[in-house]
Amino acid sequence: MVWLLMQGEFGEGGTVLGVFADRELAKGRFVEATAKLPFRIDDAKQEDDGSIHLSAGCDWLSLEPHPVTSRPELADGGAR
């Protein structure tokens, strides 16, 4: 599992700001990205899986876990 820090605009897509081995490693970059949002944060949610979603005007910022597929899993046809 890796954690993706992403930012974008609603309806416009987004960009990956960073990929982290765990959530704790992403904290500093998440705080930096939050400080650079051009609008005031108007909604913030933390989900049960630890993911964080912020919205600020028409912008959003998220930190989410994503599964990683290994070579042995690919060789087995993607079975987990």
N, CA, C and O atoms as a Maestro MAE file, in Angstrom:
{
 s_m_m2io_version
 :::
 2.0.0
}

f_m_ct {
 s_m_title
 :::
 protein
 m_atom[320] {
  # First column is atom index #
  i_m_mmod_type
  r_m_x_coord
  r_m_y_coord
  r_m_z_coord
  i_m_residue_number
  s_m_chain_name
  s_m_pdb_residue_name
  s_m_pdb_atom_name
  i_m_atomic_number
  :::
  1 25 0.844 -1.171 0.000 1 A "MET " " N  " 7
  2 3 0.000 0.000 0.000 1 A "MET " " CA " 6
  3 2 0.891 1.236 0.000 1 A "MET " " C  " 6
  4 15 1.907 1.281 0.694 1 A "MET " " O  " 8
  5 25 0.503 2.235 -0.783 2 A "VAL " " N  " 7
  6 3 1.155 3.545 -0.787 2 A "VAL " " CA " 6
  7 2 0.088 4.602 -0.535 2 A "VAL " " C  " 6
  8 15 -1.106 4.346 -0.690 2 A "VAL " " O  " 8
  9 25 0.529 5.778 -0.149 3 A "TRP " " N  " 7
  10 3 -0.370 6.906 0.085 3 A "TRP " " CA " 6
  11 2 -0.105 7.959 -0.975 3 A "TRP " " C  " 6
  12 15 1.035 8.379 -1.173 3 A "TRP " " O  " 8
  13 25 -1.169 8.387 -1.661 4 A "LEU " " N  " 7
  14 3 -1.057 9.404 -2.694 4 A "LEU " " CA " 6
  15 2 -1.590 10.732 -2.177 4 A "LEU " " C  " 6
  16 15 -2.714 10.816 -1.682 4 A "LEU " " O  " 8
  17 25 -0.764 11.768 -2.300 5 A "LEU " " N  " 7
  18 3 -1.176 13.130 -1.991 5 A "LEU " " CA " 6
  19 2 -1.543 13.772 -3.317 5 A "LEU " " C  " 6
  20 15 -0.700 13.882 -4.207 5 A "LEU " " O  " 8
  21 25 -2.798 14.197 -3.459 6 A "MET " " N  " 7
  22 3 -3.291 14.736 -4.721 6 A "MET " " CA " 6
  23 2 -3.994 16.065 -4.495 6 A "MET " " C  " 6
  24 15 -4.546 16.324 -3.426 6 A "MET " " O  " 8
  25 25 -3.961 16.906 -5.535 7 A "GLN " " N  " 7
  26 3 -4.606 18.207 -5.473 7 A "GLN " " CA " 6
  27 2 -5.213 18.520 -6.830 7 A "GLN " " C  " 6
  28 15 -4.686 18.110 -7.864 7 A "GLN " " O  " 8
  29 25 -6.331 19.254 -6.825 8 A "GLY " " N  " 7
  30 3 -6.939 19.633 -8.089 8 A "GLY " " CA " 6
  31 2 -8.095 20.583 -7.894 8 A "GLY " " C  " 6
  32 15 -8.302 21.143 -6.818 8 A "GLY " " O  " 8
  33 25 -8.849 20.747 -8.978 9 A "GLU " " N  " 7
  34 3 -10.051 21.576 -8.965 9 A "GLU " " CA " 6
  35 2 -11.240 20.691 -9.302 9 A "GLU " " C  " 6
  36 15 -11.142 19.811 -10.157 9 A "GLU " " O  " 8
  37 25 -12.361 20.922 -8.632 10 A "PHE " " N  " 7
  38 3 -13.567 20.152 -8.917 10 A "PHE " " CA " 6
  39 2 -13.931 20.296 -10.387 10 A "PHE " " C  " 6
  40 15 -13.966 21.407 -10.916 10 A "PHE " " O  " 8
  41 25 -14.201 19.181 -11.043 11 A "GLY " " N  " 7
  42 3 -14.586 19.181 -12.438 11 A "GLY " " CA " 6
  43 2 -13.425 19.341 -13.411 11 A "GLY " " C  " 6
  44 15 -13.633 19.313 -14.624 11 A "GLY " " O  " 8
  45 25 -12.205 19.508 -12.901 12 A "GLU " " N  " 7
  46 3 -11.048 19.725 -13.768 12 A "GLU " " CA " 6
  47 2 -9.988 18.637 -13.627 12 A "GLU " " C  " 6
  48 15 -9.000 18.647 -14.361 12 A "GLU " " O  " 8
  49 25 -10.172 17.711 -12.708 13 A "GLY " " N  " 7
  50 3 -9.143 16.687 -12.495 13 A "GLY " " CA " 6
  51 2 -8.135 17.139 -11.462 13 A "GLY " " C  " 6
  52 15 -8.369 18.094 -10.721 13 A "GLY " " O  " 8
  53 25 -7.001 16.438 -11.419 14 A "GLY " " N  " 7
  54 3 -6.006 16.774 -10.418 14 A "GLY " " CA " 6
  55 2 -4.643 16.205 -10.750 14 A "GLY " " C  " 6
  56 15 -4.443 15.570 -11.786 14 A "GLY " " O  " 8
  57 25 -3.708 16.450 -9.843 15 A "THR " " N  " 7
  58 3 -2.336 16.004 -10.011 15 A "THR " " CA " 6
  59 2 -1.859 15.312 -8.748 15 A "THR " " C  " 6
  60 15 -2.304 15.627 -7.644 15 A "THR " " O  " 8
  61 25 -0.956 14.374 -8.925 16 A "VAL " " N  " 7
  62 3 -0.328 13.700 -7.795 16 A "VAL " " CA " 6
  63 2 0.839 14.567 -7.342 16 A "VAL " " C  " 6
  64 15 1.752 14.852 -8.116 16 A "VAL " " O  " 8
  65 25 0.799 14.982 -6.083 17 A "LEU " " N  " 7
  66 3 1.871 15.804 -5.510 17 A "LEU " " CA " 6
  67 2 2.972 14.949 -4.901 17 A "LEU " " C  " 6
  68 15 4.113 15.394 -4.775 17 A "LEU " " O  " 8
  69 25 2.627 13.714 -4.522 18 A "GLY " " N  " 7
  70 3 3.624 12.841 -3.920 18 A "GLY " " CA " 6
  71 2 3.079 11.460 -3.652 18 A "GLY " " C  " 6
  72 15 1.872 11.259 -3.518 18 A "GLY " " O  " 8
  73 25 4.005 10.501 -3.577 19 A "VAL " " N  " 7
  74 3 3.682 9.104 -3.252 19 A "VAL " " CA " 6
  75 2 4.526 8.740 -2.040 19 A "VAL " " C  " 6
  76 15 5.739 8.950 -2.034 19 A "VAL " " O  " 8
  77 25 3.876 8.191 -1.010 20 A "PHE " " N  " 7
  78 3 4.551 7.931 0.257 20 A "PHE " " CA " 6
  79 2 4.332 6.496 0.706 20 A "PHE " " C  " 6
  80 15 3.278 5.910 0.459 20 A "PHE " " O  " 8
  81 25 5.338 5.934 1.369 21 A "ALA " " N  " 7
  82 3 5.260 4.559 1.845 21 A "ALA " " CA " 6
  83 2 4.253 4.406 2.981 21 A "ALA " " C  " 6
  84 15 3.666 3.337 3.150 21 A "ALA " " O  " 8
  85 25 4.050 5.469 3.759 22 A "ASP " " N  " 7
  86 3 3.026 5.426 4.804 22 A "ASP " " CA " 6
  87 2 2.482 6.819 5.061 22 A "ASP " " C  " 6
  88 15 3.051 7.816 4.617 22 A "ASP " " O  " 8
  89 25 1.392 6.871 5.772 23 A "ARG " " N  " 7
  90 3 0.674 8.125 6.015 23 A "ARG " " CA " 6
  91 2 1.515 9.131 6.795 23 A "ARG " " C  " 6
  92 15 1.475 10.329 6.515 23 A "ARG " " O  " 8
  93 25 2.267 8.649 7.761 24 A "GLU " " N  " 7
  94 3 3.082 9.533 8.597 24 A "GLU " " CA " 6
  95 2 4.111 10.301 7.770 24 A "GLU " " C  " 6
  96 15 4.377 11.471 8.045 24 A "GLU " " O  " 8
  97 25 4.687 9.654 6.768 25 A "LEU " " N  " 7
  98 3 5.676 10.313 5.919 25 A "LEU " " CA " 6
  99 2 5.075 11.449 5.103 25 A "LEU " " C  " 6
  100 15 5.788 12.370 4.705 25 A "LEU " " O  " 8
  101 25 3.781 11.394 4.852 26 A "ALA " " N  " 7
  102 3 3.109 12.394 4.020 26 A "ALA " " CA " 6
  103 2 2.678 13.635 4.796 26 A "ALA " " C  " 6
  104 15 2.337 14.652 4.192 26 A "ALA " " O  " 8
  105 25 2.689 13.567 6.117 27 A "LYS " " N  " 7
  106 3 2.134 14.660 6.923 27 A "LYS " " CA " 6
  107 2 2.715 16.032 6.600 27 A "LYS " " C  " 6
  108 15 1.961 16.988 6.421 27 A "LYS " " O  " 8
  109 25 4.023 16.149 6.522 28 A "GLY " " N  " 7
  110 3 4.650 17.444 6.266 28 A "GLY " " CA " 6
  111 2 4.235 18.030 4.931 28 A "GLY " " C  " 6
  112 15 3.883 19.207 4.844 28 A "GLY " " O  " 8
  113 25 4.276 17.205 3.882 29 A "ARG " " N  " 7
  114 3 3.883 17.682 2.552 29 A "ARG " " CA " 6
  115 2 2.401 18.029 2.507 29 A "ARG " " C  " 6
  116 15 2.000 18.961 1.811 29 A "ARG " " O  " 8
  117 25 1.573 17.269 3.261 30 A "PHE " " N  " 7
  118 3 0.141 17.564 3.307 30 A "PHE " " CA " 6
  119 2 -0.095 18.941 3.924 30 A "PHE " " C  " 6
  120 15 -0.886 19.727 3.402 30 A "PHE " " O  " 8
  121 25 0.577 19.233 5.017 31 A "VAL " " N  " 7
  122 3 0.432 20.530 5.685 31 A "VAL " " CA " 6
  123 2 0.916 21.647 4.764 31 A "VAL " " C  " 6
  124 15 0.278 22.697 4.688 31 A "VAL " " O  " 8
  125 25 2.036 21.438 4.059 32 A "GLU " " N  " 7
  126 3 2.542 22.441 3.112 32 A "GLU " " CA " 6
  127 2 1.526 22.712 2.004 32 A "GLU " " C  " 6
  128 15 1.259 23.865 1.666 32 A "GLU " " O  " 8
  129 25 0.963 21.641 1.440 33 A "ALA " " N  " 7
  130 3 -0.019 21.794 0.357 33 A "ALA " " CA " 6
  131 2 -1.274 22.494 0.857 33 A "ALA " " C  " 6
  132 15 -1.869 23.293 0.134 33 A "ALA " " O  " 8
  133 25 -1.681 22.199 2.088 34 A "THR " " N  " 7
  134 3 -2.851 22.844 2.669 34 A "THR " " CA " 6
  135 2 -2.628 24.351 2.795 34 A "THR " " C  " 6
  136 15 -3.524 25.144 2.506 34 A "THR " " O  " 8
  137 25 -1.436 24.737 3.227 35 A "ALA " " N  " 7
  138 3 -1.120 26.159 3.395 35 A "ALA " " CA " 6
  139 2 -1.117 26.916 2.070 35 A "ALA " " C  " 6
  140 15 -1.316 28.130 2.051 35 A "ALA " " O  " 8
  141 25 -0.891 26.204 0.959 36 A "LYS " " N  " 7
  142 3 -0.822 26.850 -0.361 36 A "LYS " " CA " 6
  143 2 -2.174 26.913 -1.074 36 A "LYS " " C  " 6
  144 15 -2.270 27.483 -2.161 36 A "LYS " " O  " 8
  145 25 -3.219 26.334 -0.474 37 A "LEU " " N  " 7
  146 3 -4.537 26.420 -1.113 37 A "LEU " " CA " 6
  147 2 -4.954 27.880 -1.220 37 A "LEU " " C  " 6
  148 15 -4.830 28.631 -0.252 37 A "LEU " " O  " 8
  149 25 -5.450 28.292 -2.389 38 A "PRO " " N  " 7
  150 3 -5.765 29.707 -2.574 38 A "PRO " " CA " 6
  151 2 -7.031 30.188 -1.852 38 A "PRO " " C  " 6
  152 15 -7.239 31.392 -1.702 38 A "PRO " " O  " 8
  153 25 -7.865 29.262 -1.412 39 A "PHE " " N  " 7
  154 3 -9.103 29.630 -0.723 39 A "PHE " " CA " 6
  155 2 -9.126 29.029 0.670 39 A "PHE " " C  " 6
  156 15 -8.365 28.108 0.967 39 A "PHE " " O  " 8
  157 25 -9.996 29.547 1.522 40 A "ARG " " N  " 7
  158 3 -10.179 29.039 2.878 40 A "ARG " " CA " 6
  159 2 -10.788 27.644 2.828 40 A "ARG " " C  " 6
  160 15 -11.665 27.388 2.003 40 A "ARG " " O  " 8
  161 25 -10.345 26.747 3.686 41 A "ILE " " N  " 7
  162 3 -10.891 25.385 3.750 41 A "ILE " " CA " 6
  163 2 -12.325 25.463 4.254 41 A "ILE " " C  " 6
  164 15 -12.589 26.019 5.319 41 A "ILE " " O  " 8
  165 25 -13.247 24.902 3.480 42 A "ASP " " N  " 7
  166 3 -14.651 24.934 3.888 42 A "ASP " " CA " 6
  167 2 -15.209 23.549 4.209 42 A "ASP " " C  " 6
  168 15 -16.350 23.436 4.656 42 A "ASP " " O  " 8
  169 25 -14.424 22.497 3.990 43 A "ASP " " N  " 7
  170 3 -14.861 21.153 4.366 43 A "ASP " " CA " 6
  171 2 -13.636 20.271 4.530 43 A "ASP " " C  " 6
  172 15 -12.708 20.327 3.722 43 A "ASP " " O  " 8
  173 25 -13.634 19.457 5.577 44 A "ALA " " N  " 7
  174 3 -12.538 18.525 5.837 44 A "ALA " " CA " 6
  175 2 -13.116 17.246 6.415 44 A "ALA " " C  " 6
  176 15 -13.938 17.282 7.331 44 A "ALA " " O  " 8
  177 25 -12.678 16.108 5.868 45 A "LYS " " N  " 7
  178 3 -13.167 14.809 6.337 45 A "LYS " " CA " 6
  179 2 -12.025 13.827 6.438 45 A "LYS " " C  " 6
  180 15 -11.133 13.807 5.590 45 A "LYS " " O  " 8
  181 25 -12.055 13.008 7.484 46 A "GLN " " N  " 7
  182 3 -11.141 11.884 7.589 46 A "GLN " " CA " 6
  183 2 -11.990 10.623 7.602 46 A "GLN " " C  " 6
  184 15 -12.912 10.486 8.405 46 A "GLN " " O  " 8
  185 25 -11.667 9.709 6.704 47 A "GLU " " N  " 7
  186 3 -12.426 8.465 6.566 47 A "GLU " " CA " 6
  187 2 -11.865 7.386 7.483 47 A "GLU " " C  " 6
  188 15 -10.791 7.552 8.060 47 A "GLU " " O  " 8
  189 25 -12.595 6.276 7.618 48 A "ASP " " N  " 7
  190 3 -12.171 5.164 8.467 48 A "ASP " " CA " 6
  191 2 -10.833 4.566 8.043 48 A "ASP " " C  " 6
  192 15 -10.091 4.052 8.881 48 A "ASP " " O  " 8
  193 25 -10.518 4.628 6.743 49 A "ASP " " N  " 7
  194 3 -9.245 4.073 6.259 49 A "ASP " " CA " 6
  195 2 -8.072 5.026 6.471 49 A "ASP " " C  " 6
  196 15 -6.945 4.705 6.096 49 A "ASP " " O  " 8
  197 25 -8.323 6.205 7.071 50 A "GLY " " N  " 7
  198 3 -7.275 7.179 7.338 50 A "GLY " " CA " 6
  199 2 -7.123 8.237 6.272 50 A "GLY " " C  " 6
  200 15 -6.364 9.189 6.453 50 A "GLY " " O  " 8
  201 25 -7.834 8.095 5.153 51 A "SER " " N  " 7
  202 3 -7.725 9.090 4.089 51 A "SER " " CA " 6
  203 2 -8.305 10.421 4.548 51 A "SER " " C  " 6
  204 15 -9.219 10.469 5.372 51 A "SER " " O  " 8
  205 25 -7.755 11.502 3.998 52 A "ILE " " N  " 7
  206 3 -8.180 12.854 4.354 52 A "ILE " " CA " 6
  207 2 -8.575 13.580 3.071 52 A "ILE " " C  " 6
  208 15 -7.871 13.509 2.063 52 A "ILE " " O  " 8
  209 25 -9.702 14.273 3.121 53 A "HIS " " N  " 7
  210 3 -10.200 15.029 1.971 53 A "HIS " " CA " 6
  211 2 -10.546 16.445 2.428 53 A "HIS " " C  " 6
  212 15 -11.324 16.636 3.363 53 A "HIS " " O  " 8
  213 25 -9.958 17.433 1.756 54 A "LEU " " N  " 7
  214 3 -10.254 18.834 2.047 54 A "LEU " " CA " 6
  215 2 -10.833 19.485 0.809 54 A "LEU " " C  " 6
  216 15 -10.464 19.135 -0.312 54 A "LEU " " O  " 8
  217 25 -11.736 20.429 1.002 55 A "SER " " N  " 7
  218 3 -12.174 21.274 -0.103 55 A "SER " " CA " 6
  219 2 -12.046 22.723 0.346 55 A "SER " " C  " 6
  220 15 -12.301 23.073 1.498 55 A "SER " " O  " 8
  221 25 -11.641 23.548 -0.609 56 A "ALA " " N  " 7
  222 3 -11.440 24.967 -0.352 56 A "ALA " " CA " 6
  223 2 -11.901 25.711 -1.595 56 A "ALA " " C  " 6
  224 15 -11.160 25.831 -2.572 56 A "ALA " " O  " 8
  225 25 -13.133 26.208 -1.550 57 A "GLY " " N  " 7
  226 3 -13.698 26.828 -2.747 57 A "GLY " " CA " 6
  227 2 -13.861 25.781 -3.828 57 A "GLY " " C  " 6
  228 15 -14.553 24.783 -3.628 57 A "GLY " " O  " 8
  229 25 -13.231 25.998 -4.976 58 A "CYS " " N  " 7
  230 3 -13.327 25.033 -6.075 58 A "CYS " " CA " 6
  231 2 -12.147 24.059 -6.085 58 A "CYS " " C  " 6
  232 15 -12.047 23.224 -6.984 58 A "CYS " " O  " 8
  233 25 -11.260 24.155 -5.106 59 A "ASP " " N  " 7
  234 3 -10.083 23.289 -5.037 59 A "ASP " " CA " 6
  235 2 -10.276 22.166 -4.030 59 A "ASP " " C  " 6
  236 15 -11.063 22.282 -3.091 59 A "ASP " " O  " 8
  237 25 -9.540 21.074 -4.242 60 A "TRP " " N  " 7
  238 3 -9.560 19.966 -3.301 60 A "TRP " " CA " 6
  239 2 -8.141 19.450 -3.084 60 A "TRP " " C  " 6
  240 15 -7.251 19.648 -3.912 60 A "TRP " " O  " 8
  241 25 -7.959 18.785 -1.949 61 A "LEU " " N  " 7
  242 3 -6.684 18.170 -1.585 61 A "LEU " " CA " 6
  243 2 -7.028 16.859 -0.907 61 A "LEU " " C  " 6
  244 15 -7.939 16.806 -0.081 61 A "LEU " " O  " 8
  245 25 -6.303 15.794 -1.249 62 A "SER " " N  " 7
  246 3 -6.586 14.511 -0.607 62 A "SER " " CA " 6
  247 2 -5.305 13.744 -0.345 62 A "SER " " C  " 6
  248 15 -4.302 13.911 -1.038 62 A "SER " " O  " 8
  249 25 -5.364 12.906 0.664 63 A "LEU " " N  " 7
  250 3 -4.315 11.948 0.987 63 A "LEU " " CA " 6
  251 2 -5.029 10.620 1.147 63 A "LEU " " C  " 6
  252 15 -5.829 10.446 2.067 63 A "LEU " " O  " 8
  253 25 -4.738 9.672 0.243 64 A "GLU " " N  " 7
  254 3 -5.490 8.412 0.216 64 A "GLU " " CA " 6
  255 2 -4.577 7.207 0.059 64 A "GLU " " C  " 6
  256 15 -3.553 7.283 -0.620 64 A "GLU " " O  " 8
  257 25 -4.949 6.084 0.693 65 A "PRO " " N  " 7
  258 3 -4.184 4.846 0.493 65 A "PRO " " CA " 6
  259 2 -4.579 4.189 -0.837 65 A "PRO " " C  " 6
  260 15 -5.744 4.210 -1.233 65 A "PRO " " O  " 8
  261 25 -3.596 3.613 -1.505 66 A "HIS " " N  " 7
  262 3 -3.843 2.893 -2.751 66 A "HIS " " CA " 6
  263 2 -3.042 1.594 -2.737 66 A "HIS " " C  " 6
  264 15 -1.880 1.586 -2.332 66 A "HIS " " O  " 8
  265 25 -3.657 0.496 -3.178 67 A "PRO " " N  " 7
  266 3 -2.938 -0.784 -3.205 67 A "PRO " " CA " 6
  267 2 -1.846 -0.772 -4.277 67 A "PRO " " C  " 6
  268 15 -1.953 -0.075 -5.287 67 A "PRO " " O  " 8
  269 25 -0.803 -1.552 -4.037 68 A "VAL " " N  " 7
  270 3 0.290 -1.716 -4.983 68 A "VAL " " CA " 6
  271 2 0.313 -3.180 -5.393 68 A "VAL " " C  " 6
  272 15 0.224 -4.068 -4.546 68 A "VAL " " O  " 8
  273 25 0.434 -3.431 -6.691 69 A "THR " " N  " 7
  274 3 0.492 -4.796 -7.204 69 A "THR " " CA " 6
  275 2 1.959 -5.177 -7.393 69 A "THR " " C  " 6
  276 15 2.729 -4.435 -8.003 69 A "THR " " O  " 8
  277 25 2.333 -6.332 -6.866 70 A "SER " " N  " 7
  278 3 3.715 -6.795 -6.973 70 A "SER " " CA " 6
  279 2 3.907 -7.668 -8.215 70 A "SER " " C  " 6
  280 15 2.932 -8.107 -8.824 70 A "SER " " O  " 8
  281 25 5.154 -7.918 -8.585 71 A "ARG " " N  " 7
  282 3 5.438 -8.800 -9.732 71 A "ARG " " CA " 6
  283 2 4.864 -10.202 -9.538 71 A "ARG " " C  " 6
  284 15 4.271 -10.748 -10.468 71 A "ARG " " O  " 8
  285 25 5.025 -10.806 -8.344 72 A "PRO " " N  " 7
  286 3 4.415 -12.149 -8.169 72 A "PRO " " CA " 6
  287 2 2.901 -12.135 -8.355 72 A "PRO " " C  " 6
  288 15 2.337 -13.097 -8.876 72 A "PRO " " O  " 8
  289 25 2.231 -11.050 -7.936 73 A "GLU " " N  " 7
  290 3 0.788 -10.965 -8.125 73 A "GLU " " CA " 6
  291 2 0.438 -10.875 -9.619 73 A "GLU " " C  " 6
  292 15 -0.538 -11.472 -10.074 73 A "GLU " " O  " 8
  293 25 1.238 -10.130 -10.359 74 A "LEU " " N  " 7
  294 3 1.022 -10.040 -11.808 74 A "LEU " " CA " 6
  295 2 1.225 -11.405 -12.476 74 A "LEU " " C  " 6
  296 15 0.474 -11.781 -13.376 74 A "LEU " " O  " 8
  297 25 2.246 -12.140 -12.026 75 A "ALA " " N  " 7
  298 3 2.530 -13.461 -12.587 75 A "ALA " " CA " 6
  299 2 1.387 -14.438 -12.297 75 A "ALA " " C  " 6
  300 15 1.141 -15.366 -13.068 75 A "ALA " " O  " 8
  301 25 0.694 -14.220 -11.179 76 A "ASP " " N  " 7
  302 3 -0.433 -15.076 -10.795 76 A "ASP " " CA " 6
  303 2 -1.740 -14.568 -11.373 76 A "ASP " " C  " 6
  304 15 -2.807 -15.014 -10.952 76 A "ASP " " O  " 8
  305 25 -1.687 -13.657 -12.317 77 A "GLY " " N  " 7
  306 3 -2.895 -13.126 -12.934 77 A "GLY " " CA " 6
  307 2 -3.588 -12.082 -12.103 77 A "GLY " " C  " 6
  308 15 -4.778 -11.830 -12.294 77 A "GLY " " O  " 8
  309 25 -2.866 -11.459 -11.173 78 A "GLY " " N  " 7
  310 3 -3.455 -10.391 -10.369 78 A "GLY " " CA " 6
  311 2 -4.183 -10.876 -9.133 78 A "GLY " " C  " 6
  312 15 -4.832 -10.082 -8.452 78 A "GLY " " O  " 8
  313 25 -4.089 -12.177 -8.823 79 A "ALA " " N  " 7
  314 3 -4.757 -12.707 -7.631 79 A "ALA " " CA " 6
  315 2 -4.113 -12.123 -6.390 79 A "ALA " " C  " 6
  316 15 -2.896 -11.947 -6.333 79 A "ALA " " O  " 8
  317 25 -4.940 -11.824 -5.391 80 A "ARG " " N  " 7
  318 3 -4.425 -11.270 -4.121 80 A "ARG " " CA " 6
  319 2 -4.706 -12.217 -3.002 80 A "ARG " " C  " 6
  320 15 -4.354 -11.939 -1.855 80 A "ARG " " O  " 8
  :::
 }
 m_bond[319] {
  # First column is bond index #
  i_m_from
  i_m_to
  i_m_order
  :::
  1 1 2 1
  2 2 3 1
  3 3 4 2
  4 3 5 1
  5 5 6 1
  6 6 7 1
  7 7 8 2
  8 7 9 1
  9 9 10 1
  10 10 11 1
  11 11 12 2
  12 11 13 1
  13 13 14 1
  14 14 15 1
  15 15 16 2
  16 15 17 1
  17 17 18 1
  18 18 19 1
  19 19 20 2
  20 19 21 1
  21 21 22 1
  22 22 23 1
  23 23 24 2
  24 23 25 1
  25 25 26 1
  26 26 27 1
  27 27 28 2
  28 27 29 1
  29 29 30 1
  30 30 31 1
  31 31 32 2
  32 31 33 1
  33 33 34 1
  34 34 35 1
  35 35 36 2
  36 35 37 1
  37 37 38 1
  38 38 39 1
  39 39 40 2
  40 39 41 1
  41 41 42 1
  42 42 43 1
  43 43 44 2
  44 43 45 1
  45 45 46 1
  46 46 47 1
  47 47 48 2
  48 47 49 1
  49 49 50 1
  50 50 51 1
  51 51 52 2
  52 51 53 1
  53 53 54 1
  54 54 55 1
  55 55 56 2
  56 55 57 1
  57 57 58 1
  58 58 59 1
  59 59 60 2
  60 59 61 1
  61 61 62 1
  62 62 63 1
  63 63 64 2
  64 63 65 1
  65 65 66 1
  66 66 67 1
  67 67 68 2
  68 67 69 1
  69 69 70 1
  70 70 71 1
  71 71 72 2
  72 71 73 1
  73 73 74 1
  74 74 75 1
  75 75 76 2
  76 75 77 1
  77 77 78 1
  78 78 79 1
  79 79 80 2
  80 79 81 1
  81 81 82 1
  82 82 83 1
  83 83 84 2
  84 83 85 1
  85 85 86 1
  86 86 87 1
  87 87 88 2
  88 87 89 1
  89 89 90 1
  90 90 91 1
  91 91 92 2
  92 91 93 1
  93 93 94 1
  94 94 95 1
  95 95 96 2
  96 95 97 1
  97 97 98 1
  98 98 99 1
  99 99 100 2
  100 99 101 1
  101 101 102 1
  102 102 103 1
  103 103 104 2
  104 103 105 1
  105 105 106 1
  106 106 107 1
  107 107 108 2
  108 107 109 1
  109 109 110 1
  110 110 111 1
  111 111 112 2
  112 111 113 1
  113 113 114 1
  114 114 115 1
  115 115 116 2
  116 115 117 1
  117 117 118 1
  118 118 119 1
  119 119 120 2
  120 119 121 1
  121 121 122 1
  122 122 123 1
  123 123 124 2
  124 123 125 1
  125 125 126 1
  126 126 127 1
  127 127 128 2
  128 127 129 1
  129 129 130 1
  130 130 131 1
  131 131 132 2
  132 131 133 1
  133 133 134 1
  134 134 135 1
  135 135 136 2
  136 135 137 1
  137 137 138 1
  138 138 139 1
  139 139 140 2
  140 139 141 1
  141 141 142 1
  142 142 143 1
  143 143 144 2
  144 143 145 1
  145 145 146 1
  146 146 147 1
  147 147 148 2
  148 147 149 1
  149 149 150 1
  150 150 151 1
  151 151 152 2
  152 151 153 1
  153 153 154 1
  154 154 155 1
  155 155 156 2
  156 155 157 1
  157 157 158 1
  158 158 159 1
  159 159 160 2
  160 159 161 1
  161 161 162 1
  162 162 163 1
  163 163 164 2
  164 163 165 1
  165 165 166 1
  166 166 167 1
  167 167 168 2
  168 167 169 1
  169 169 170 1
  170 170 171 1
  171 171 172 2
  172 171 173 1
  173 173 174 1
  174 174 175 1
  175 175 176 2
  176 175 177 1
  177 177 178 1
  178 178 179 1
  179 179 180 2
  180 179 181 1
  181 181 182 1
  182 182 183 1
  183 183 184 2
  184 183 185 1
  185 185 186 1
  186 186 187 1
  187 187 188 2
  188 187 189 1
  189 189 190 1
  190 190 191 1
  191 191 192 2
  192 191 193 1
  193 193 194 1
  194 194 195 1
  195 195 196 2
  196 195 197 1
  197 197 198 1
  198 198 199 1
  199 199 200 2
  200 199 201 1
  201 201 202 1
  202 202 203 1
  203 203 204 2
  204 203 205 1
  205 205 206 1
  206 206 207 1
  207 207 208 2
  208 207 209 1
  209 209 210 1
  210 210 211 1
  211 211 212 2
  212 211 213 1
  213 213 214 1
  214 214 215 1
  215 215 216 2
  216 215 217 1
  217 217 218 1
  218 218 219 1
  219 219 220 2
  220 219 221 1
  221 221 222 1
  222 222 223 1
  223 223 224 2
  224 223 225 1
  225 225 226 1
  226 226 227 1
  227 227 228 2
  228 227 229 1
  229 229 230 1
  230 230 231 1
  231 231 232 2
  232 231 233 1
  233 233 234 1
  234 234 235 1
  235 235 236 2
  236 235 237 1
  237 237 238 1
  238 238 239 1
  239 239 240 2
  240 239 241 1
  241 241 242 1
  242 242 243 1
  243 243 244 2
  244 243 245 1
  245 245 246 1
  246 246 247 1
  247 247 248 2
  248 247 249 1
  249 249 250 1
  250 250 251 1
  251 251 252 2
  252 251 253 1
  253 253 254 1
  254 254 255 1
  255 255 256 2
  256 255 257 1
  257 257 258 1
  258 258 259 1
  259 259 260 2
  260 259 261 1
  261 261 262 1
  262 262 263 1
  263 263 264 2
  264 263 265 1
  265 265 266 1
  266 266 267 1
  267 267 268 2
  268 267 269 1
  269 269 270 1
  270 270 271 1
  271 271 272 2
  272 271 273 1
  273 273 274 1
  274 274 275 1
  275 275 276 2
  276 275 277 1
  277 277 278 1
  278 278 279 1
  279 279 280 2
  280 279 281 1
  281 281 282 1
  282 282 283 1
  283 283 284 2
  284 283 285 1
  285 285 286 1
  286 286 287 1
  287 287 288 2
  288 287 289 1
  289 289 290 1
  290 290 291 1
  291 291 292 2
  292 291 293 1
  293 293 294 1
  294 294 295 1
  295 295 296 2
  296 295 297 1
  297 297 298 1
  298 298 299 1
  299 299 300 2
  300 299 301 1
  301 301 302 1
  302 302 303 1
  303 303 304 2
  304 303 305 1
  305 305 306 1
  306 306 307 1
  307 307 308 2
  308 307 309 1
  309 309 310 1
  310 310 311 1
  311 311 312 2
  312 311 313 1
  313 313 314 1
  314 314 315 1
  315 315 316 2
  316 315 317 1
  317 317 318 1
  318 318 319 1
  319 319 320 2
  :::
 }
}
